[in-house]
Amino acid sequence: MPVIVAVEGPSAAGKTTWCLAAVGAAPITRFEHELTAVRPMFTQRRLGFADVVLLSIPDPQQPLRQRIGDPSRRRRHFDLHGRLAAPLAEWYAALDRLDPGRVIDRFPLELDTAMLPPSRSNRHDRDLLDSLIDELPAL
């Protein structure tokens, strides 16, 4: 069974710190240090890419409507999360260019797992990780 990840915002090792550095919310050195730690974890098969990523980056008005509609939640980093949308889209676009079909844009209304590709053999491919980093815009 393939590993499926649904993404609405930054979460995984490397991706989060790259997105934060891309918007100036963290130093690039934080990403570089994290990447140094992540590479051996790929080699050791302790970290890897999801076989399928369901990606949803809402238009800027949707989260704003949710924020206004639910004043009970603090949402301290609301503005930062909005700024992370563009680099998050860049990260996954680069991954999909390198490994087409891994990223599905938008959450499907129904997901027939029988129609998904089988588990990917390159889930822990450090060369794919390095190619992804090379594919991203320079910070």
N, C-alpha and C positions, 0 to 999 in steps of 0.2 A: 504494500500500500504506500503510495507516495506521501511525503511530508508536505502538508499544506499549511501555509501561513496567511492569515488575513491581516492586512496592514492598513492602519488609518493614520499612522504617524511614525516617526523614528523610534526604533526599539532595539535593533540588533547591534552587536559589537561592531565597531568600525563605522557603520552607517550613521549612527547618532552623532558621533563626534565629528565626522566629516560634514554633516549637515549643519551642526552648530558652528563649525569653523567657517563654512561657506557664507553664513549670515553675520559673521563677526561676533558671535556669542561665546566663543571659546577659541583659545589659541590653536593654531595649526599643530603646534608641538603636542598638544593633547591627543590629536588624531594620530600623529606619527608614533607616539609611545604606545597607543592602543593597538595600532597596526602591527608593531613589533611583537606585541604579546599575542595577537590573534594568529599570525602566520604559523607558528609552531603548533597551535591548537588545530589548525586545519590539517597539518601533516599528521598529527596524532589522532585525527578523526574525532576530536572532541567538539569541534565546531564545524559548521558547514552551511551551505546555502539550502534553503527550503527547495523542495522539488517543484512546487507551484506556489506563487505568490499572488494572492487576490488583493489588488491594490485599489484603494479608494482615496482620492484626494478631493475633498469637497470644495465646491466653489466658496469663496470667502464669505458670502452672505449666509450660508447654511450654519456654520458655527456661531456666527453673530446672532442669528435668530435663536439658536439654542441657548446662548448665553443670556439673552434678554428674557427668554421664556422661562428660565430656571434660575432665579436670583439666589436660591438656597445654596448653590455651589460656588465656591470661591474662585476657581479658575485663575489662579495666580499667574500662570505662564501663558495665558490666552494669546497675547500679542506675539510672543515668541513662536508659538506653535503655528500661527498663521504665516509667519516669515519662513518657516521651515518647509512649506509646501513645494516651492520651486526646487530647492536642492534635493528633496526627497524624490520628486519626479525625475530629476536628472540621474540620480543613483539607479533607480529602477529602469529607466530608459537605456542606460548604459549596460546594465545586466541583461536586458532583453535583446539588445543588439548583439551581444557576445554569445548568448545562449537563447536563441529565439524560442518562444513558447513558454518560457519559465514564468513570465509575468502576465497575469490576466488583468486588464484594466477594468476596474469596477467590480463590485460584488455581484455575481449573477443572482437572479431571483431564485433559481434552483441550481443546485450543483450535482450533476450526475458523476459521481466519482469513477464510475466505470468508463467514462469517456476521457478521463485524464490520462496523460502519459504515465508509463510505469516509473518507478523510482529511478532517479537519475544516477548514473555511475559516477558523475563528476561532482557530487554533492560536496565532497571535501577537497576539491581540486584547488591547490594553492596557486597554480598557474592561472586559473580562472579568476581568483581573487586579485592577483597581481595585474592581470589584464584589465579587470574592472577598475582598479585604481588608476591605471594608465589611461583609461578611456574617459575618466571624469575630467571636468574642466580644472585647470590649475587654480589653486587658491593663493 
